[in-house]
Amino acid sequence: MLKAFFLALLSASAAPAARRPVVLVADVGIDDAAAVLLLLRDPTLEILGIAASFGCHGDVRRTAQNARRLLDAAGAGCIPVHVGSRFPLAAWATPTDDGAYIHGADGLGDVAPSPAER
């Protein structure tokens, strides 16, 4: 009986934990890029995709491009990126602040693309 208990205990602790499926919504600039990289390394999460949202980068297509660039650089290029809303839920105008004074013109600090991206 004691042997069966220890075998059950060992097999229960050796079973992998289920990963929580997550879709991220982010306006990928420098700050969100850091968060996405941390989340990609979390063994308890399964990132199903990224919905690029409006933000302080002028155009939601830019945040989607940044998300794709980041995922490719992180070796997670198979994660899909979708272009989301271009304005906040409670507003019907695209934000006018492009955030270039903080995030650079491209939203990622104006870091030159790697040779593989060119």
RODO-2510 file (C-alpha; in nm, 4 decimals, decimal comma):
residues 118
     n   res          X          Y          Z
     1     m     0,0000     0,0000     0,0000
     2     l     0,2798     0,2425     0,0886
     3     k     0,4592     0,1573    -0,2355
     4     a     0,1452     0,2355    -0,4385
     5     f     0,1091     0,5688    -0,2569
     6     f     0,4658     0,6756    -0,3408
     7     l     0,4303     0,5651    -0,7027
     8     a     0,1100     0,7680    -0,7342
     9     l     0,2791     1,0677    -0,5731
    10     l     0,5778     1,0456    -0,8073
    11     s     0,3660     1,0069    -1,1186
    12     a     0,1419     1,2983    -1,0176
    13     s     0,4367     1,5318    -0,9681
    14     a     0,5994     1,4225    -1,2947
    15     a     0,2909     1,5038    -1,5030
    16     p     0,3333     1,8239    -1,7038
    17     a     0,1071     2,1112    -1,6059
    18     a    -0,1453     2,2225    -1,8642
    19     r    -0,0446     2,5400    -2,0468
    20     r    -0,2955     2,8240    -2,0429
    21     p    -0,3874     2,9404    -2,3960
    22     v    -0,3514     3,3178    -2,4343
    23     v    -0,4094     3,5744    -2,7087
    24     l    -0,2117     3,8909    -2,6420
    25     v    -0,3439     4,2360    -2,7312
    26     a    -0,0603     4,4850    -2,7525
    27     d     0,0590     4,7966    -2,9323
    28     v     0,4064     4,6546    -2,9684
    29     g     0,6598     4,9243    -2,8954
    30     i     0,9608     4,9012    -2,6663
    31     d     0,7610     4,8409    -2,3474
    32     d     0,5227     4,5807    -2,4913
    33     a     0,8104     4,4107    -2,6727
    34     a     0,9790     4,3439    -2,3392
    35     a     0,6548     4,2039    -2,1987
    36     v     0,5991     3,9784    -2,5020
    37     l     0,9515     3,8387    -2,4717
    38     l     0,8922     3,7556    -2,1052
    39     l     0,5584     3,5897    -2,1825
    40     l     0,7129     3,3807    -2,4621
    41     r     0,9481     3,2284    -2,2029
    42     d     0,6705     3,1444    -1,9553
    43     p     0,6268     2,7645    -1,9549
    44     t     0,2717     2,7929    -1,8207
    45     l     0,1442     2,9905    -2,1220
    46     e     0,0711     2,8944    -2,4800
    47     i     0,0684     3,2117    -2,6900
    48     l    -0,1934     3,1524    -2,9594
    49     g    -0,1492     3,4879    -3,1307
    50     i    -0,1037     3,8602    -3,0973
    51     a    -0,3728     4,1132    -3,1837
    52     a    -0,1866     4,4328    -3,2646
    53     s    -0,3834     4,7254    -3,1260
    54     f    -0,3862     5,1002    -3,1526
    55     g    -0,1341     5,2838    -2,9451
    56     c     0,1069     5,5698    -2,9585
    57     h     0,2724     5,4518    -3,2795
    58     g     0,0500     5,6296    -3,5300
    59     d    -0,0786     5,3249    -3,7177
    60     v    -0,1922     4,9829    -3,6010
    61     r    -0,0179     4,8289    -3,9038
    62     r     0,3109     4,9500    -3,7517
    63     t     0,2395     4,7703    -3,4242
    64     a     0,1544     4,4530    -3,6195
    65     q     0,4800     4,4834    -3,8133
    66     n     0,6684     4,5310    -3,4850
    67     a     0,5009     4,2208    -3,3375
    68     r     0,6001     4,0115    -3,6420
    69     r     0,9555     4,1451    -3,6295
    70     l     0,9819     4,0684    -3,2582
    71     l     0,8401     3,7157    -3,2912
    72     d     1,0753     3,6381    -3,5810
    73     a     1,3750     3,7607    -3,3804
    74     a     1,2643     3,5505    -3,0816
    75     g     1,2324     3,2354    -3,2930
    76     a     0,8534     3,2340    -3,2572
    77     g     0,7607     3,3432    -3,6082
    78     c     0,4950     3,0738    -3,6279
    79     i     0,2717     3,2669    -3,3850
    80     p     0,0136     3,4589    -3,5895
    81     v    -0,0239     3,8357    -3,5683
    82     h    -0,3523     4,0050    -3,6529
    83     v    -0,4135     4,3732    -3,7145
    84     g    -0,6634     4,4880    -3,4550
    85     s    -0,8577     4,8069    -3,3961
    86     r    -0,7000     5,1319    -3,5047
    87     f    -0,8694     5,3340    -3,2297
    88     p    -0,9722     5,2926    -2,8656
    89     l    -1,3052     5,1316    -2,7839
    90     a    -1,4613     5,4574    -2,6639
    91     a    -1,3251     5,6823    -2,9396
    92     w    -1,3672     5,7004    -3,3151
    93     a    -1,0511     5,8870    -3,4008
    94     t    -0,7032     5,7506    -3,4455
    95     p    -0,4660     5,8797    -3,1735
    96     t    -0,2539     6,1722    -3,2951
    97     d     0,0421     6,1184    -3,0589
    98     d     0,2854     5,8881    -3,2374
    99     g     0,5147     5,8340    -2,9363
   100     a     0,8275     5,8780    -3,1483
   101     y     0,9883     6,0861    -2,8745
   102     i     0,9885     5,7745    -2,6538
   103     h     0,9768     5,4686    -2,8820
   104     g     1,1501     5,6051    -3,1928
   105     a     0,9877     5,6481    -3,5330
   106     d     0,9348     5,2735    -3,5767
   107     g     0,8148     5,2041    -3,2219
   108     l     1,1148     4,9804    -3,1461
   109     g     1,3795     5,2437    -3,0814
   110     d     1,4800     5,2786    -3,4473
   111     v     1,7005     4,9698    -3,4235
   112     a     1,8188     4,8709    -3,7690
   113     p     1,6706     4,5463    -3,9038
   114     s     1,8926     4,2412    -3,8879
   115     p     2,0432     4,1113    -4,2158
   116     a     1,7789     3,8361    -4,2182
   117     e     1,5008     4,0996    -4,2103
   118     r     1,6376     4,3006    -4,5048
***
